[in-house]
Amino acid sequence: MEKIYGQIDIETIEKLADIVNGKELSEITVSDGDKTITIKGRKCMPVPMPPAPPVSAAPAAAEKPAPKNEAVNGNIVKSPIVGTFYASPSPDKAPFVKVGDKVSKGDIIMIIESMKLMNEIQSDFDGVVEQILVSDGQAVEFDQPLMIIK
């Protein structure tokens, strides 16, 4: 058996080349001690991406966040994940909370759907719901303010 690159022999290199070609890999790198060998195969064809839709300034203007200089009096409940905000457990049920409702720490106050999972969000605060900052079915971002509890 012919040895090259220290402990890596021709047979091993041929097997690696077969793996690269058989699995349609772009490359594989193997190290043995201080020796390294890279075998490059046929590059996978890139998948064409559809063109991005044109960006419109109108939707961004409609979803204006509260002004930064406006002081918030109360505890802000922020979204722990990216997803869709739901105020109730299902469309035919009453919302978990409404403005003016008293909540305790640990009460379920909303659902955020993310990756087809319904995540029940609990209050971190005791108090009264002062304001709900998003509407039912609205997409929300991580750390976005959703509710104010006083």
C-alpha positions in Angstrom: 0.0 0.0 0.0 1.5 3.3 -1.1 1.7 5.9 1.6 1.4 9.6 1.0 0.8 12.6 3.3 2.1 10.7 6.4 -0.6 8.2 7.4 -3.1 8.9 4.5 -2.8 6.2 1.7 -4.0 6.2 -1.9 -6.8 3.8 -1.1 -8.2 6.2 1.6 -8.0 9.1 -0.8 -9.9 7.1 -3.5 -12.6 6.2 -1.0 -12.9 9.9 0.1 -13.1 10.9 -3.6 -15.9 8.3 -4.2 -17.8 9.7 -1.1 -17.4 13.3 -2.4 -18.7 12.3 -5.8 -21.4 9.9 -4.6 -22.9 12.4 -2.1 -22.4 15.3 -4.5 -20.3 17.2 -1.9 -18.4 20.2 -2.9 -15.3 19.2 -0.8 -14.1 17.2 2.1 -11.0 17.8 4.3 -9.2 15.1 6.3 -6.3 15.7 8.8 -3.9 13.1 10.2 -1.4 14.6 12.6 0.2 17.6 10.9 -0.9 16.5 7.4 -4.1 17.7 5.8 -5.7 16.7 2.5 -8.7 18.4 0.8 -10.6 16.6 -2.0 -12.8 18.9 -4.1 -15.8 17.5 -6.1 -18.2 19.0 -8.5 -19.6 22.1 -7.1 -23.3 21.8 -6.4 -25.3 24.1 -8.6 -26.7 27.1 -6.7 -30.4 27.2 -6.4 -31.8 30.4 -8.0 -33.4 32.6 -5.5 -36.7 34.4 -6.4 -36.4 38.1 -6.7 -37.2 40.0 -3.5 -40.5 41.9 -3.6 -40.1 45.7 -3.8 -40.0 47.4 -0.4 -42.8 49.8 0.2 -42.5 52.7 2.7 -46.3 52.7 3.5 -46.5 49.6 5.7 -43.6 50.7 7.8 -45.2 54.1 8.4 -48.5 52.4 9.5 -46.7 50.4 12.3 -45.0 53.3 14.0 -43.5 52.5 17.4 -44.3 54.8 20.3 -42.1 57.8 20.4 -38.9 57.2 22.4 -39.1 60.3 24.4 -42.6 59.4 25.8 -42.1 58.0 29.3 -43.9 54.7 30.0 -45.5 54.4 33.4 -45.7 50.7 34.2 -44.1 47.4 33.3 -43.6 46.6 29.7 -44.2 43.0 28.6 -41.9 42.3 25.6 -42.1 39.5 23.1 -39.7 36.7 24.0 -39.7 35.3 20.4 -40.6 36.2 16.9 -44.0 35.1 15.9 -47.7 36.0 15.6 -49.5 37.5 18.6 -52.9 36.0 19.6 -55.0 37.6 22.4 -57.1 34.5 22.9 -56.7 30.7 23.0 -58.8 30.4 19.8 -60.9 32.7 17.6 -64.2 31.7 19.3 -62.8 32.3 22.9 -62.5 35.4 25.0 -59.1 37.1 25.1 -56.8 36.1 28.0 -56.8 39.7 29.2 -58.3 43.1 28.3 -57.3 46.6 29.2 -58.3 47.1 32.8 -58.0 43.5 33.8 -56.0 42.6 37.0 -53.3 40.1 36.4 -50.9 38.2 38.7 -47.4 37.0 38.0 -47.7 33.6 36.2 -51.1 34.3 34.6 -51.3 33.5 30.9 -51.8 36.8 29.1 -51.3 35.9 25.4 -50.1 33.3 22.9 -47.3 33.8 20.4 -47.3 31.4 17.5 -43.8 30.6 16.3 -42.9 27.9 13.8 -46.4 26.4 14.2 -46.0 26.1 18.0 -48.4 28.0 20.3 -46.3 29.5 23.1 -48.3 30.6 26.1 -46.8 33.8 27.5 -47.1 34.4 31.2 -47.1 37.7 33.0 -43.9 38.6 34.9 -45.8 41.2 36.8 -48.7 41.7 39.2 -50.9 44.6 38.2 -53.6 46.0 35.9 -53.4 45.8 32.1 -52.9 49.5 31.1 -52.4 49.1 27.4 -52.2 46.3 24.7 -49.8 47.6 22.0 -50.5 45.1 19.2 -53.6 43.7 17.6 -54.7 40.1 17.4 -53.0 38.2 14.6 -50.2 40.8 14.2 -46.6 39.6 13.5 -44.3 40.5 16.4 -40.5 40.7 16.7 -38.2 39.6 19.5 -38.1 42.1 22.3 -41.0 44.2 20.8 -43.2 45.8 23.5 -46.6 44.1 23.5 -48.4 45.2 26.7 -48.1 47.6 29.6 -49.0 46.4 33.1 -49.2 48.9 36.0 
